[in-house]
Amino acid sequence: MEARRNPEIDVLSDQHGGPVLRMEPADVYDPAVIAFAIGTGSRHGQMFLVYDRELVVEQAVEHEGMDYDTALEWHEFNTFCAYLGPGTPVFV
């Protein structure tokens, strides 16, 4: 998958009142974004990105030079379980 920053994420973020947390480098991980969401319940009103976990791992393999198992383990430990406050992305 081609690495490219998705300008639509910037536009949606600006239209809805502020930045969302996105994985960096954005040009590598933006293609793994599958939705832009506004939360309910405990995340009421918070904007966040929804990433496809499998695409995140595939992007790491392709662009970060990791093998599949290493990329999966790294992201499971460092990314998928992280909470960074309001706007933390969701991985499905």
mmCIF file as gemmi writes it, N, C-alpha and C atoms, coordinates in Angstrom:
data_model
loop_
_atom_site.group_PDB
_atom_site.id
_atom_site.type_symbol
_atom_site.label_atom_id
_atom_site.label_alt_id
_atom_site.label_comp_id
_atom_site.label_asym_id
_atom_site.label_entity_id
_atom_site.label_seq_id
_atom_site.pdbx_PDB_ins_code
_atom_site.Cartn_x
_atom_site.Cartn_y
_atom_site.Cartn_z
_atom_site.occupancy
_atom_site.B_iso_or_equiv
_atom_site.pdbx_formal_charge
_atom_site.auth_seq_id
_atom_site.auth_asym_id
_atom_site.pdbx_PDB_model_num
ATOM 1 N N . MET Axp A 1 ? 0.84 -1.168 0 1 0 ? 1 A 1
ATOM 2 C CA . MET Axp A 1 ? 0 0 0 1 0 ? 1 A 1
ATOM 3 C C . MET Axp A 1 ? 0.891 1.239 0 1 0 ? 1 A 1
ATOM 4 N N . GLU Axp A 2 ? 0.551 2.194 -0.817 1 0 ? 2 A 1
ATOM 5 C CA . GLU Axp A 2 ? 1.355 3.408 -0.938 1 0 ? 2 A 1
ATOM 6 C C . GLU Axp A 2 ? 1.277 4.248 0.339 1 0 ? 2 A 1
ATOM 7 N N . ALA Axp A 3 ? 2.419 4.746 0.762 1 0 ? 3 A 1
ATOM 8 C CA . ALA Axp A 3 ? 2.461 5.606 1.942 1 0 ? 3 A 1
ATOM 9 C C . ALA Axp A 3 ? 2.072 7.02 1.529 1 0 ? 3 A 1
ATOM 10 N N . ARG Axp A 4 ? 1.066 7.559 2.205 1 0 ? 4 A 1
ATOM 11 C CA . ARG Axp A 4 ? 0.653 8.936 1.923 1 0 ? 4 A 1
ATOM 12 C C . ARG Axp A 4 ? -0.153 9.478 3.094 1 0 ? 4 A 1
ATOM 13 N N . ARG Axp A 5 ? 0.037 10.733 3.392 1 0 ? 5 A 1
ATOM 14 C CA . ARG Axp A 5 ? -0.739 11.408 4.437 1 0 ? 5 A 1
ATOM 15 C C . ARG Axp A 5 ? -2.123 11.702 3.873 1 0 ? 5 A 1
ATOM 16 N N . ASN Axp A 6 ? -3.152 11.456 4.665 1 0 ? 6 A 1
ATOM 17 C CA . ASN Axp A 6 ? -4.524 11.659 4.216 1 0 ? 6 A 1
ATOM 18 C C . ASN Axp A 6 ? -4.999 13.059 4.607 1 0 ? 6 A 1
ATOM 19 N N . PRO Axp A 7 ? -5.138 13.972 3.65 1 0 ? 7 A 1
ATOM 20 C CA . PRO Axp A 7 ? -5.555 15.344 3.985 1 0 ? 7 A 1
ATOM 21 C C . PRO Axp A 7 ? -6.979 15.414 4.509 1 0 ? 7 A 1
ATOM 22 N N . GLU Axp A 8 ? -7.814 14.429 4.214 1 0 ? 8 A 1
ATOM 23 C CA . GLU Axp A 8 ? -9.192 14.434 4.705 1 0 ? 8 A 1
ATOM 24 C C . GLU Axp A 8 ? -9.24 14.382 6.23 1 0 ? 8 A 1
ATOM 25 N N . ILE Axp A 9 ? -8.268 13.725 6.849 1 0 ? 9 A 1
ATOM 26 C CA . ILE Axp A 9 ? -8.23 13.667 8.304 1 0 ? 9 A 1
ATOM 27 C C . ILE Axp A 9 ? -8.027 15.063 8.878 1 0 ? 9 A 1
ATOM 28 N N . ASP Axp A 10 ? -7.152 15.839 8.262 1 0 ? 10 A 1
ATOM 29 C CA . ASP Axp A 10 ? -6.931 17.222 8.713 1 0 ? 10 A 1
ATOM 30 C C . ASP Axp A 10 ? -8.195 18.061 8.549 1 0 ? 10 A 1
ATOM 31 N N . VAL Axp A 11 ? -8.882 17.916 7.427 1 0 ? 11 A 1
ATOM 32 C CA . VAL Axp A 11 ? -10.101 18.682 7.164 1 0 ? 11 A 1
ATOM 33 C C . VAL Axp A 11 ? -11.181 18.318 8.177 1 0 ? 11 A 1
ATOM 34 N N . LEU Axp A 12 ? -11.425 17.027 8.39 1 0 ? 12 A 1
ATOM 35 C CA . LEU Axp A 12 ? -12.443 16.605 9.352 1 0 ? 12 A 1
ATOM 36 C C . LEU Axp A 12 ? -12.112 17.059 10.757 1 0 ? 12 A 1
ATOM 37 N N . SER Axp A 13 ? -10.86 16.962 11.109 1 0 ? 13 A 1
ATOM 38 C CA . SER Axp A 13 ? -10.417 17.4 12.428 1 0 ? 13 A 1
ATOM 39 C C . SER Axp A 13 ? -10.685 18.893 12.616 1 0 ? 13 A 1
ATOM 40 N N . ASP Axp A 14 ? -10.347 19.692 11.625 1 0 ? 14 A 1
ATOM 41 C CA . ASP Axp A 14 ? -10.584 21.135 11.699 1 0 ? 14 A 1
ATOM 42 C C . ASP Axp A 14 ? -12.074 21.455 11.767 1 0 ? 14 A 1
ATOM 43 N N . GLN Axp A 15 ? -12.901 20.736 11.016 1 0 ? 15 A 1
ATOM 44 C CA . GLN Axp A 15 ? -14.335 20.989 10.99 1 0 ? 15 A 1
ATOM 45 C C . GLN Axp A 15 ? -15.001 20.64 12.318 1 0 ? 15 A 1
ATOM 46 N N . HIS Axp A 16 ? -14.412 19.725 13.064 1 0 ? 16 A 1
ATOM 47 C CA . HIS Axp A 16 ? -15.04 19.258 14.293 1 0 ? 16 A 1
ATOM 48 C C . HIS Axp A 16 ? -14.336 19.753 15.55 1 0 ? 16 A 1
ATOM 49 N N . GLY Axp A 17 ? -13.572 20.822 15.413 1 0 ? 17 A 1
ATOM 50 C CA . GLY Axp A 17 ? -13.105 21.516 16.596 1 0 ? 17 A 1
ATOM 51 C C . GLY Axp A 17 ? -11.746 21.169 17.147 1 0 ? 17 A 1
ATOM 52 N N . GLY Axp A 18 ? -10.928 20.47 16.419 1 0 ? 18 A 1
ATOM 53 C CA . GLY Axp A 18 ? -9.597 20.285 16.962 1 0 ? 18 A 1
ATOM 54 C C . GLY Axp A 18 ? -8.906 19.041 16.471 1 0 ? 18 A 1
ATOM 55 N N . PRO Axp A 19 ? -7.653 18.95 16.82 1 0 ? 19 A 1
ATOM 56 C CA . PRO Axp A 19 ? -6.854 17.832 16.314 1 0 ? 19 A 1
ATOM 57 C C . PRO Axp A 19 ? -7.251 16.507 16.953 1 0 ? 19 A 1
ATOM 58 N N . VAL Axp A 20 ? -7.07 15.461 16.193 1 0 ? 20 A 1
ATOM 59 C CA . VAL Axp A 20 ? -7.211 14.105 16.704 1 0 ? 20 A 1
ATOM 60 C C . VAL Axp A 20 ? -5.81 13.514 16.789 1 0 ? 20 A 1
ATOM 61 N N . LEU Axp A 21 ? -5.645 12.555 17.655 1 0 ? 21 A 1
ATOM 62 C CA . LEU Axp A 21 ? -4.351 11.872 17.742 1 0 ? 21 A 1
ATOM 63 C C . LEU Axp A 21 ? -4.243 10.905 16.588 1 0 ? 21 A 1
ATOM 64 N N . ARG Axp A 22 ? -3.131 10.971 15.885 1 0 ? 22 A 1
ATOM 65 C CA . ARG Axp A 22 ? -2.931 10.053 14.769 1 0 ? 22 A 1
ATOM 66 C C . ARG Axp A 22 ? -1.566 9.415 14.91 1 0 ? 22 A 1
ATOM 67 N N . MET Axp A 23 ? -1.457 8.24 14.356 1 0 ? 23 A 1
ATOM 68 C CA . MET Axp A 23 ? -0.19 7.518 14.401 1 0 ? 23 A 1
ATOM 69 C C . MET Axp A 23 ? 0.814 8.227 13.505 1 0 ? 23 A 1
ATOM 70 N N . GLU Axp A 24 ? 2.031 8.253 13.951 1 0 ? 24 A 1
ATOM 71 C CA . GLU Axp A 24 ? 3.109 8.848 13.167 1 0 ? 24 A 1
ATOM 72 C C . GLU Axp A 24 ? 4.137 7.777 12.829 1 0 ? 24 A 1
ATOM 73 N N . PRO Axp A 25 ? 4.756 7.861 11.69 1 0 ? 25 A 1
ATOM 74 C CA . PRO Axp A 25 ? 4.578 8.873 10.665 1 0 ? 25 A 1
ATOM 75 C C . PRO Axp A 25 ? 3.231 8.714 9.965 1 0 ? 25 A 1
ATOM 76 N N . ALA Axp A 26 ? 2.516 9.819 9.851 1 0 ? 26 A 1
ATOM 77 C CA . ALA Axp A 26 ? 1.167 9.795 9.289 1 0 ? 26 A 1
ATOM 78 C C . ALA Axp A 26 ? 1.155 9.29 7.851 1 0 ? 26 A 1
ATOM 79 N N . ASP Axp A 27 ? 2.187 9.606 7.095 1 0 ? 27 A 1
ATOM 80 C CA . ASP Axp A 27 ? 2.19 9.146 5.708 1 0 ? 27 A 1
ATOM 81 C C . ASP Axp A 27 ? 2.252 7.624 5.616 1 0 ? 27 A 1
ATOM 82 N N . VAL Axp A 28 ? 2.742 6.96 6.652 1 0 ? 28 A 1
ATOM 83 C CA . VAL Axp A 28 ? 2.784 5.492 6.681 1 0 ? 28 A 1
ATOM 84 C C . VAL Axp A 28 ? 1.476 4.92 7.215 1 0 ? 28 A 1
ATOM 85 N N . TYR Axp A 29 ? 0.946 5.491 8.296 1 0 ? 29 A 1
ATOM 86 C CA . TYR Axp A 29 ? -0.186 4.872 8.977 1 0 ? 29 A 1
ATOM 87 C C . TYR Axp A 29 ? -1.56 5.434 8.609 1 0 ? 29 A 1
ATOM 88 N N . ASP Axp A 30 ? -1.644 6.599 7.965 1 0 ? 30 A 1
ATOM 89 C CA . ASP Axp A 30 ? -2.949 7.114 7.547 1 0 ? 30 A 1
ATOM 90 C C . ASP Axp A 30 ? -3.717 6.149 6.645 1 0 ? 30 A 1
ATOM 91 N N . PRO Axp A 31 ? -3.066 5.394 5.758 1 0 ? 31 A 1
ATOM 92 C CA . PRO Axp A 31 ? -3.841 4.45 4.948 1 0 ? 31 A 1
ATOM 93 C C . PRO Axp A 31 ? -4.562 3.365 5.761 1 0 ? 31 A 1
ATOM 94 N N . ALA Axp A 32 ? -4.196 3.203 7.025 1 0 ? 32 A 1
ATOM 95 C CA . ALA Axp A 32 ? -4.855 2.211 7.871 1 0 ? 32 A 1
ATOM 96 C C . ALA Axp A 32 ? -6.071 2.785 8.603 1 0 ? 32 A 1
ATOM 97 N N . VAL Axp A 33 ? -6.352 4.084 8.43 1 0 ? 33 A 1
ATOM 98 C CA . VAL Axp A 33 ? -7.529 4.7 9.052 1 0 ? 33 A 1
ATOM 99 C C . VAL Axp A 33 ? -8.764 4.249 8.278 1 0 ? 33 A 1
ATOM 100 N N . ILE Axp A 34 ? -9.745 3.719 9.034 1 0 ? 34 A 1
ATOM 101 C CA . ILE Axp A 34 ? -10.975 3.26 8.382 1 0 ? 34 A 1
ATOM 102 C C . ILE Axp A 34 ? -12.191 4.103 8.75 1 0 ? 34 A 1
ATOM 103 N N . ALA Axp A 35 ? -12.057 4.966 9.773 1 0 ? 35 A 1
ATOM 104 C CA . ALA Axp A 35 ? -13.19 5.813 10.157 1 0 ? 35 A 1
ATOM 105 C C . ALA Axp A 35 ? -12.711 6.987 11.013 1 0 ? 35 A 1
ATOM 106 N N . PHE Axp A 36 ? -13.527 8.016 11.011 1 0 ? 36 A 1
ATOM 107 C CA . PHE Axp A 36 ? -13.38 9.178 11.88 1 0 ? 36 A 1
ATOM 108 C C . PHE Axp A 36 ? -14.638 9.165 12.73 1 0 ? 36 A 1
ATOM 109 N N . ALA Axp A 37 ? -14.496 9.116 14.044 1 0 ? 37 A 1
ATOM 110 C CA . ALA Axp A 37 ? -15.665 8.924 14.897 1 0 ? 37 A 1
ATOM 111 C C . ALA Axp A 37 ? -15.764 9.997 15.965 1 0 ? 37 A 1
ATOM 112 N N . ILE Axp A 38 ? -16.977 10.21 16.422 1 0 ? 38 A 1
ATOM 113 C CA . ILE Axp A 38 ? -17.237 11.078 17.564 1 0 ? 38 A 1
ATOM 114 C C . ILE Axp A 38 ? -17.907 10.204 18.606 1 0 ? 38 A 1
ATOM 115 N N . GLY Axp A 39 ? -17.306 10.151 19.78 1 0 ? 39 A 1
ATOM 116 C CA . GLY Axp A 39 ? -17.704 9.189 20.794 1 0 ? 39 A 1
ATOM 117 C C . GLY Axp A 39 ? -18.995 9.497 21.523 1 0 ? 39 A 1
ATOM 118 N N . THR Axp A 40 ? -19.5 8.444 22.162 1 0 ? 40 A 1
ATOM 119 C CA . THR Axp A 40 ? -20.64 8.525 23.052 1 0 ? 40 A 1
ATOM 120 C C . THR Axp A 40 ? -20.236 7.887 24.374 1 0 ? 40 A 1
ATOM 121 N N . GLY Axp A 41 ? -21.113 7.905 25.331 1 0 ? 41 A 1
ATOM 122 C CA . GLY Axp A 41 ? -20.807 7.287 26.621 1 0 ? 41 A 1
ATOM 123 C C . GLY Axp A 41 ? -19.615 7.953 27.273 1 0 ? 41 A 1
ATOM 124 N N . SER Axp A 42 ? -18.652 7.154 27.711 1 0 ? 42 A 1
ATOM 125 C CA . SER Axp A 42 ? -17.476 7.7 28.394 1 0 ? 42 A 1
ATOM 126 C C . SER Axp A 42 ? -16.603 8.545 27.463 1 0 ? 42 A 1
ATOM 127 N N . ARG Axp A 43 ? -16.786 8.406 26.162 1 0 ? 43 A 1
ATOM 128 C CA . ARG Axp A 43 ? -16.027 9.209 25.19 1 0 ? 43 A 1
ATOM 129 C C . ARG Axp A 43 ? -16.91 10.261 24.531 1 0 ? 43 A 1
ATOM 130 N N . HIS Axp A 44 ? -17.984 10.662 25.221 1 0 ? 44 A 1
ATOM 131 C CA . HIS Axp A 44 ? -18.957 11.584 24.657 1 0 ? 44 A 1
ATOM 132 C C . HIS Axp A 44 ? -18.295 12.844 24.101 1 0 ? 44 A 1
ATOM 133 N N . GLY Axp A 45 ? -18.546 13.091 22.833 1 0 ? 45 A 1
ATOM 134 C CA . GLY Axp A 45 ? -18.061 14.291 22.182 1 0 ? 45 A 1
ATOM 135 C C . GLY Axp A 45 ? -16.605 14.263 21.747 1 0 ? 45 A 1
ATOM 136 N N . GLN Axp A 46 ? -15.868 13.231 22.145 1 0 ? 46 A 1
ATOM 137 C CA . GLN Axp A 46 ? -14.459 13.152 21.752 1 0 ? 46 A 1
ATOM 138 C C . GLN Axp A 46 ? -14.351 12.663 20.307 1 0 ? 46 A 1
ATOM 139 N N . MET Axp A 47 ? -13.495 13.319 19.546 1 0 ? 47 A 1
ATOM 140 C CA . MET Axp A 47 ? -13.213 12.878 18.192 1 0 ? 47 A 1
ATOM 141 C C . MET Axp A 47 ? -12.029 11.934 18.227 1 0 ? 47 A 1
ATOM 142 N N . PHE Axp A 48 ? -12.094 10.891 17.428 1 0 ? 48 A 1
ATOM 143 C CA . PHE Axp A 48 ? -10.969 9.968 17.357 1 0 ? 48 A 1
ATOM 144 C C . PHE Axp A 48 ? -10.974 9.231 16.033 1 0 ? 48 A 1
ATOM 145 N N . LEU Axp A 49 ? -9.821 8.712 15.691 1 0 ? 49 A 1
ATOM 146 C CA . LEU Axp A 49 ? -9.668 7.915 14.483 1 0 ? 49 A 1
ATOM 147 C C . LEU Axp A 49 ? -9.824 6.442 14.826 1 0 ? 49 A 1
ATOM 148 N N . VAL Axp A 50 ? -10.325 5.694 13.858 1 0 ? 50 A 1
ATOM 149 C CA . VAL Axp A 50 ? -10.439 4.245 13.994 1 0 ? 50 A 1
ATOM 150 C C . VAL Axp A 50 ? -9.503 3.629 12.953 1 0 ? 50 A 1
ATOM 151 N N . TYR Axp A 51 ? -8.579 2.812 13.447 1 0 ? 51 A 1
ATOM 152 C CA . TYR Axp A 51 ? -7.596 2.16 12.587 1 0 ? 51 A 1
ATOM 153 C C . TYR Axp A 51 ? -7.914 0.674 12.451 1 0 ? 51 A 1
ATOM 154 N N . ASP Axp A 52 ? -7.612 0.116 11.294 1 0 ? 52 A 1
ATOM 155 C CA . ASP Axp A 52 ? -7.666 -1.321 11.07 1 0 ? 52 A 1
ATOM 156 C C . ASP Axp A 52 ? -6.355 -1.909 11.585 1 0 ? 52 A 1
ATOM 157 N N . ARG Axp A 53 ? -6.438 -2.738 12.633 1 0 ? 53 A 1
ATOM 158 C CA . ARG Axp A 53 ? -5.232 -3.307 13.256 1 0 ? 53 A 1
ATOM 159 C C . ARG Axp A 53 ? -4.36 -4.047 12.234 1 0 ? 53 A 1
ATOM 160 N N . GLU Axp A 54 ? -4.991 -4.836 11.394 1 0 ? 54 A 1
ATOM 161 C CA . GLU Axp A 54 ? -4.235 -5.624 10.42 1 0 ? 54 A 1
ATOM 162 C C . GLU Axp A 54 ? -3.493 -4.719 9.445 1 0 ? 54 A 1
ATOM 163 N N . LEU Axp A 55 ? -4.152 -3.638 9.012 1 0 ? 55 A 1
ATOM 164 C CA . LEU Axp A 55 ? -3.482 -2.698 8.103 1 0 ? 55 A 1
ATOM 165 C C . LEU Axp A 55 ? -2.329 -1.978 8.793 1 0 ? 55 A 1
ATOM 166 N N . VAL Axp A 56 ? -2.474 -1.676 10.082 1 0 ? 56 A 1
ATOM 167 C CA . VAL Axp A 56 ? -1.377 -1.06 10.826 1 0 ? 56 A 1
ATOM 168 C C . VAL Axp A 56 ? -0.16 -1.983 10.809 1 0 ? 56 A 1
ATOM 169 N N . VAL Axp A 57 ? -0.391 -3.251 11.081 1 0 ? 57 A 1
ATOM 170 C CA . VAL Axp A 57 ? 0.719 -4.219 11.08 1 0 ? 57 A 1
ATOM 171 C C . VAL Axp A 57 ? 1.316 -4.337 9.687 1 0 ? 57 A 1
ATOM 172 N N . GLU Axp A 58 ? 0.468 -4.419 8.672 1 0 ? 58 A 1
ATOM 173 C CA . GLU Axp A 58 ? 0.97 -4.516 7.293 1 0 ? 58 A 1
ATOM 174 C C . GLU Axp A 58 ? 1.794 -3.292 6.904 1 0 ? 58 A 1
ATOM 175 N N . GLN Axp A 59 ? 1.36 -2.112 7.324 1 0 ? 59 A 1
ATOM 176 C CA . GLN Axp A 59 ? 2.124 -0.897 7.032 1 0 ? 59 A 1
ATOM 177 C C . GLN Axp A 59 ? 3.478 -0.931 7.73 1 0 ? 59 A 1
ATOM 178 N N . ALA Axp A 60 ? 3.522 -1.448 8.95 1 0 ? 60 A 1
ATOM 179 C CA . ALA Axp A 60 ? 4.8 -1.558 9.657 1 0 ? 60 A 1
ATOM 180 C C . ALA Axp A 60 ? 5.738 -2.513 8.939 1 0 ? 60 A 1
ATOM 181 N N . VAL Axp A 61 ? 5.208 -3.601 8.435 1 0 ? 61 A 1
ATOM 182 C CA . VAL Axp A 61 ? 6.026 -4.562 7.69 1 0 ? 61 A 1
ATOM 183 C C . VAL Axp A 61 ? 6.578 -3.899 6.433 1 0 ? 61 A 1
ATOM 184 N N . GLU Axp A 62 ? 5.702 -3.212 5.707 1 0 ? 62 A 1
ATOM 185 C CA . GLU Axp A 62 ? 6.101 -2.633 4.425 1 0 ? 62 A 1
ATOM 186 C C . GLU Axp A 62 ? 7.027 -1.422 4.562 1 0 ? 62 A 1
ATOM 187 N N . HIS Axp A 63 ? 6.772 -0.574 5.549 1 0 ? 63 A 1
ATOM 188 C CA . HIS Axp A 63 ? 7.483 0.706 5.609 1 0 ? 63 A 1
ATOM 189 C C . HIS Axp A 63 ? 8.461 0.849 6.762 1 0 ? 63 A 1
ATOM 190 N N . GLU Axp A 64 ? 8.339 0.018 7.776 1 0 ? 64 A 1
ATOM 191 C CA . GLU Axp A 64 ? 9.217 0.135 8.933 1 0 ? 64 A 1
ATOM 192 C C . GLU Axp A 64 ? 10.27 -0.971 8.97 1 0 ? 64 A 1
ATOM 193 N N . GLY Axp A 65 ? 10.227 -1.877 7.986 1 0 ? 65 A 1
ATOM 194 C CA . GLY Axp A 65 ? 11.252 -2.912 7.896 1 0 ? 65 A 1
ATOM 195 C C . GLY Axp A 65 ? 11.135 -4.031 8.92 1 0 ? 65 A 1
ATOM 196 N N . MET Axp A 66 ? 9.938 -4.23 9.461 1 0 ? 66 A 1
ATOM 197 C CA . MET Axp A 66 ? 9.735 -5.303 10.436 1 0 ? 66 A 1
ATOM 198 C C . MET Axp A 66 ? 9.178 -6.538 9.736 1 0 ? 66 A 1
ATOM 199 N N . ASP Axp A 67 ? 9.437 -7.726 10.32 1 0 ? 67 A 1
ATOM 200 C CA . ASP Axp A 67 ? 8.711 -8.897 9.826 1 0 ? 67 A 1
ATOM 201 C C . ASP Axp A 67 ? 7.341 -8.886 10.498 1 0 ? 67 A 1
ATOM 202 N N . TYR Axp A 68 ? 6.418 -9.702 10.002 1 0 ? 68 A 1
ATOM 203 C CA . TYR Axp A 68 ? 5.034 -9.656 10.466 1 0 ? 68 A 1
ATOM 204 C C . TYR Axp A 68 ? 4.919 -9.886 11.971 1 0 ? 68 A 1
ATOM 205 N N . ASP Axp A 69 ? 5.54 -10.949 12.478 1 0 ? 69 A 1
ATOM 206 C CA . ASP Axp A 69 ? 5.41 -11.272 13.898 1 0 ? 69 A 1
ATOM 207 C C . ASP Axp A 69 ? 5.977 -10.172 14.792 1 0 ? 69 A 1
ATOM 208 N N . THR Axp A 70 ? 7.084 -9.596 14.402 1 0 ? 70 A 1
ATOM 209 C CA . THR Axp A 70 ? 7.68 -8.506 15.182 1 0 ? 70 A 1
ATOM 210 C C . THR Axp A 70 ? 6.777 -7.286 15.162 1 0 ? 70 A 1
ATOM 211 N N . ALA Axp A 71 ? 6.234 -6.958 13.996 1 0 ? 71 A 1
ATOM 212 C CA . ALA Axp A 71 ? 5.344 -5.802 13.881 1 0 ? 71 A 1
ATOM 213 C C . ALA Axp A 71 ? 4.084 -5.999 14.723 1 0 ? 71 A 1
ATOM 214 N N . LEU Axp A 72 ? 3.511 -7.184 14.672 1 0 ? 72 A 1
ATOM 215 C CA . LEU Axp A 72 ? 2.318 -7.468 15.465 1 0 ? 72 A 1
ATOM 216 C C . LEU Axp A 72 ? 2.616 -7.351 16.952 1 0 ? 72 A 1
ATOM 217 N N . GLU Axp A 73 ? 3.687 -7.981 17.402 1 0 ? 73 A 1
ATOM 218 C CA . GLU Axp A 73 ? 4.046 -7.938 18.816 1 0 ? 73 A 1
ATOM 219 C C . GLU Axp A 73 ? 4.336 -6.499 19.265 1 0 ? 73 A 1
ATOM 220 N N . TRP Axp A 74 ? 5.085 -5.761 18.455 1 0 ? 74 A 1
ATOM 221 C CA . TRP Axp A 74 ? 5.438 -4.388 18.818 1 0 ? 74 A 1
ATOM 222 C C . TRP Axp A 74 ? 4.186 -3.531 18.977 1 0 ? 74 A 1
ATOM 223 N N . HIS Axp A 75 ? 3.282 -3.609 18.002 1 0 ? 75 A 1
ATOM 224 C CA . HIS Axp A 75 ? 2.073 -2.778 18.066 1 0 ? 75 A 1
ATOM 225 C C . HIS Axp A 75 ? 1.117 -3.245 19.155 1 0 ? 75 A 1
ATOM 226 N N . GLU Axp A 76 ? 1.033 -4.533 19.403 1 0 ? 76 A 1
ATOM 227 C CA . GLU Axp A 76 ? 0.18 -4.995 20.503 1 0 ? 76 A 1
ATOM 228 C C . GLU Axp A 76 ? 0.678 -4.456 21.84 1 0 ? 76 A 1
ATOM 229 N N . PHE Axp A 77 ? 1.976 -4.42 22.029 1 0 ? 77 A 1
ATOM 230 C CA . PHE Axp A 77 ? 2.55 -3.96 23.296 1 0 ? 77 A 1
ATOM 231 C C . PHE Axp A 77 ? 2.564 -2.438 23.41 1 0 ? 77 A 1
ATOM 232 N N . ASN Axp A 78 ? 2.883 -1.739 22.332 1 0 ? 78 A 1
ATOM 233 C CA . ASN Axp A 78 ? 3.133 -0.298 22.386 1 0 ? 78 A 1
ATOM 234 C C . ASN Axp A 78 ? 2.013 0.593 21.867 1 0 ? 78 A 1
ATOM 235 N N . THR Axp A 79 ? 1.131 0.063 21.039 1 0 ? 79 A 1
ATOM 236 C CA . THR Axp A 79 ? 0.171 0.917 20.359 1 0 ? 79 A 1
ATOM 237 C C . THR Axp A 79 ? -1.272 0.56 20.677 1 0 ? 79 A 1
ATOM 238 N N . PHE Axp A 80 ? -1.643 -0.68 20.436 1 0 ? 80 A 1
ATOM 239 C CA . PHE Axp A 80 ? -3.05 -1.067 20.52 1 0 ? 80 A 1
ATOM 240 C C . PHE Axp A 80 ? -3.623 -0.933 21.923 1 0 ? 80 A 1
ATOM 241 N N . CYS Axp A 81 ? -2.815 -1.021 22.941 1 0 ? 81 A 1
ATOM 242 C CA . CYS Axp A 81 ? -3.308 -0.954 24.324 1 0 ? 81 A 1
ATOM 243 C C . CYS Axp A 81 ? -3.068 0.418 24.964 1 0 ? 81 A 1
ATOM 244 N N . ALA Axp A 82 ? -2.493 1.342 24.233 1 0 ? 82 A 1
ATOM 245 C CA . ALA Axp A 82 ? -2.147 2.644 24.807 1 0 ? 82 A 1
ATOM 246 C C . ALA Axp A 82 ? -3.381 3.528 24.968 1 0 ? 82 A 1
ATOM 247 N N . TYR Axp A 83 ? -3.415 4.263 26.071 1 0 ? 83 A 1
ATOM 248 C CA . TYR Axp A 83 ? -4.406 5.315 26.254 1 0 ? 83 A 1
ATOM 249 C C . TYR Axp A 83 ? -3.641 6.622 26.437 1 0 ? 83 A 1
ATOM 250 N N . LEU Axp A 84 ? -3.9 7.565 25.546 1 0 ? 84 A 1
ATOM 251 C CA . LEU Axp A 84 ? -3.166 8.828 25.548 1 0 ? 84 A 1
ATOM 252 C C . LEU Axp A 84 ? -4.066 10.013 25.872 1 0 ? 84 A 1
ATOM 253 N N . GLY Axp A 85 ? -5.179 9.741 26.522 1 0 ? 85 A 1
ATOM 254 C CA . GLY Axp A 85 ? -6.11 10.798 26.855 1 0 ? 85 A 1
ATOM 255 C C . GLY Axp A 85 ? -7.179 10.954 25.791 1 0 ? 85 A 1
ATOM 256 N N . PRO Axp A 86 ? -7.951 12.045 25.884 1 0 ? 86 A 1
ATOM 257 C CA . PRO Axp A 86 ? -9.016 12.282 24.901 1 0 ? 86 A 1
ATOM 258 C C . PRO Axp A 86 ? -8.461 12.239 23.482 1 0 ? 86 A 1
ATOM 259 N N . GLY Axp A 87 ? -9.212 11.621 22.613 1 0 ? 87 A 1
ATOM 260 C CA . GLY Axp A 87 ? -8.791 11.536 21.221 1 0 ? 87 A 1
ATOM 261 C C . GLY Axp A 87 ? -7.928 10.349 20.892 1 0 ? 87 A 1
ATOM 262 N N . THR Axp A 88 ? -7.66 9.488 21.889 1 0 ? 88 A 1
ATOM 263 C CA . THR Axp A 88 ? -6.851 8.293 21.625 1 0 ? 88 A 1
ATOM 264 C C . THR Axp A 88 ? -7.519 7.466 20.537 1 0 ? 88 A 1
ATOM 265 N N . PRO Axp A 89 ? -6.78 7.049 19.53 1 0 ? 89 A 1
ATOM 266 C CA . PRO Axp A 89 ? -7.363 6.227 18.471 1 0 ? 89 A 1
ATOM 267 C C . PRO Axp A 89 ? -7.875 4.881 18.99 1 0 ? 89 A 1
ATOM 268 N N . VAL Axp A 90 ? -8.761 4.307 18.226 1 0 ? 90 A 1
ATOM 269 C CA . VAL Axp A 90 ? -9.288 2.967 18.483 1 0 ? 90 A 1
ATOM 270 C C . VAL Axp A 90 ? -8.762 2.053 17.378 1 0 ? 90 A 1
ATOM 271 N N . PHE Axp A 91 ? -8.458 0.824 17.756 1 0 ? 91 A 1
ATOM 272 C CA . PHE Axp A 91 ? -7.927 -0.162 16.802 1 0 ? 91 A 1
ATOM 273 C C . PHE Axp A 91 ? -8.863 -1.357 16.763 1 0 ? 91 A 1
ATOM 274 N N . VAL Axp A 92 ? -9.398 -1.642 15.584 1 0 ? 92 A 1
ATOM 275 C CA . VAL Axp A 92 ? -10.337 -2.76 15.452 1 0 ? 92 A 1
ATOM 276 C C . VAL Axp A 92 ? -9.838 -3.782 14.452 1 0 ? 92 A 1
